Amino acid sequence: MAFQIVRNETLMAACNSVAGLIGYPTTKDAVGSQDPKMQQIVAAINLAAKDLLSMYTWQEMVRESQVVVEQDEAGQIEKDYPLPEDYFQFIDQTQNNLTTGRPVRNPTSAVQWQAVKTLMPSATVHTMWRVKNNRMCFLYPPATPETIQFEYISCAWAQDADDPELYKNVANKNGDTFLLDPDLIIQLGRARWLEMSGFDSGAAMRDFQRLYDNRTGGTTGAPVLNMGGPVGNVLISIANVPQTGYGL
């Protein structure tokens, strides 16, 4: 059995696909082209990929990271750590404390943070965290190191054409490869180009929406929800019950 699968995974291929859809000549150098319309297509493709990243939790963009939390001195109230360089957003409820074997509470709101920080002793507080100034901030870091593991969505949706170890959030070489679905990028890129050029993009957006619904409906398996199942399937736990009241 033989296959011939055509994939528009590079910037060049995507640009020529969009050009074909709008009835424009293809090119051998999309990035280096001096044609304003082709330059606009390159910009539309990049804009489409960035838009697509924020629309769904794409399994191709899931990454895992860890941070070791430990106080610098006794009585330290807060300590923050840099987020991964390619961080885009957290995947909710994936934060777990590998040291204690317990899930970490959901991100704390500003109101909860201040209530615990000012009204409760640190000894009664489980690991609490929030994102401030693009850093992962922990309240009352422990005296002994604790490893927090989490999953997040990466913003690096393009692989460099010359360095396979380099991942980027912009495609600026003809051979740069998309990690996101190239067909979705092409359909949305066509719609973005039509909008940028002052044309009606309604039909193009409908084409994109149909393909998007199809892709997002079957990219991952659907878990069976169980109120009393094993660890990891429990719906009500310390990981997803918010802290409220504090006895006040």
N, C-alpha and C positions, 0 to 999 in steps of 0.2 A: 504494500500500500504506500503510495507516494502522496506528498502534500506540497502545495505551493501557496504559502500564506503571505499575503502582502500586508505589511504593517507600516503605517505612516508615523513612525516613532521619532523621527528627527525633525528639527526645525525646518530644514530645507523641504522635506517631504510634505510637512503640514502646510507650509506656505504655498507650494505648488498645488496642493489639493484645494486650498481656499481659492487660489487663482482660477483653477478649473471650474469651481462652483459659481464664480462671478463672471465667467467668460473672459478672463484676462490671460495673456500669454504666460507660460511658465518661465522659470529662470534657472540658471546653473549656479547662481550666487545670490541668494536672497539677502544675506546680511550685507554684502558689499555692493548691492545694487544702488545705483543713483536715481532709479525711477521712484518718484515720490509715492506712487501707488503701491509698489512693492515694499517700500519702507513702512507704509501704513499697514500693510498686511502683517509684516513682522511684529509691529507694535500691537496689532489686534490679537495675534496669536499669544503673545506674552500676557496681555491683559486678560484674555480668556482663561489661560492656565491659572493665573492668580485668583480670578473669580471662582474657578472650579474648585480650587483648594478649600475654600471656605464653605462650600455648599454641602459637604458630606464627609463622614469619617472614612476616607478611602483607605482600604487595607494596605495599599502599596506605600502609604506615607506613615504608617504606625512605627514608632520607635520606642525603645525602652531605655530608661536611665536610672541612676541611683544617686543619692546624696547621703553622706555620712554626717549626721547631726550630733554635735557635742558642744557644750558650753565652753567658753573661753575662760570664765572665772565664775566662782560661786555666786549665786544670786542673779546671774544674767537673765534679763527679761526677754529680750529678743535677739535673734541672730538670723541673718539672711544669707542665701547662697545663690550664685548665678544659675539661671536656667540654661539648658543646653543651647549651644550656639544656633542651632537650627530650629529652636522651639517656635511653634505656631500656637498651639493650644493643648490643654490637658485632655486626656480621655477620662471622663468622670468615673470615680469609684475604682480606679486602678491603683491608688496609692496604698501601699502596704508596708508595715514595719517588719523587716526580715529578722530583726534582732529579737523582738518580742513575739513574733508570729501572730500579730494582730493587725487588722486593717486600720488605716489612719482615717480619722474623721474627715468628712467633706470639708471643702474650703470654708473657712470661717468668715462671716460677714464683719464689716467694720464695727457694727454695734456689739456683736458677740465678742469680738477681739478686745474692745475697750472694757467691756463688762468683766471679762476674766482677768485682764491685765491689771485692773485697778481695784477689783472687789474680791478676788479669790486668791488664796495662797497657791503657789506653784505646785506644791506637793499633791494637790487634788486634781491636777489637770493632766489629761491624756495628751498625746501629741496633737497639737493644733497648729494649723498653718494657713497662710493666705499669700497671694501674690501682690507685692507692692514694689513699685518702681522697676517692674520687669525682673524681679528677683523673688525667689521662694523664701518666705520669711516664716520662722518658727517661733512660737511663744514658749518661754521657759525651756530652752534646750536642755537635754539631760546631762548629768555629770559624766556618764560613761557613753561612749559612742553608740549610736543606733543608726542602722542603715535603712533608709526609706527608698523603696523602689516604686516606680510609676511608669505609665505609658503616656506618650504624647504624640501629637501630629507634627511632623516635620514640615517646614516651609521650603525645603530644598527639593523642588519638584523636577529639576533638570540635572542630568548627568553630563559632565563636560566631555566634549568630543575627543580631546587629546589626553586627558588625565582621568581614567575611569574611577579614581579614588576621590575625585572632586565633584561635589554636589552643590547646585546653585539654585537660587530663586529667580533666575532670569536666564533665558536662552539667548545667547549672543554669538553663537557660532553655528554655522550651517549644519554641522554634524552633532550638535547637542541633542541628547536623547531625553524624551519625556518619560517620567515615571507615572504620571497620571494617564488616564485613558486618552490616546491620541485622537480617536474618533470624536469624542466629546469636545476635545480642544478645537478640532477643526470645525465642528458644527457651531460651537459658540464663537469661535474666531470669525467665522463668516458673518454671524449676526452682529458682532462688535464692529467689523469693518463696514457693514452696511449703515450702522448707526453713525459711525465716525464720518462717513461720506454723505450723510444726509438722506439716505434711502430708507424705504420702509423695511424693517427687520422682522415684522410680525411672522411671516411664513418661516423664516430661518429660525426664529426662536421656538416656534412650534415643533419644527424638526428636531431641534436640540432637546426640547422638553420630553418628547417621546423617547428619544434615545437615553436621556438621563434617567427617566423613570424605569426603563428596562434595565439599565446597568445597576442602579441602586437597589433594585428589587431582587437581585440575585448575586450580589458580590460576596455576601457572607451568609453563613448558616443562621437560622433562628433558634435561640435557646428555648428550652422548655422551662417555663417559670414554675417554681415550686416553693410554697410558703414554708415548708418544713424540711426541705432537702438538705443535702450535705453542704459543708462550708463552700462558699463560692456561688451557691444557688439560692441562698437565703435572702429573701426580699427585705426582711426587717432585721437590721443588725446595727452594731455600733457605727458601721461605715455609712449608713444612709439615714439614720435617725438624727435630725438636727438637735443641737444643744439649745435649749430655751429655758428661760426662767431663772436658773441658777438659785432656786430657792427664795427668790425675791418676790 
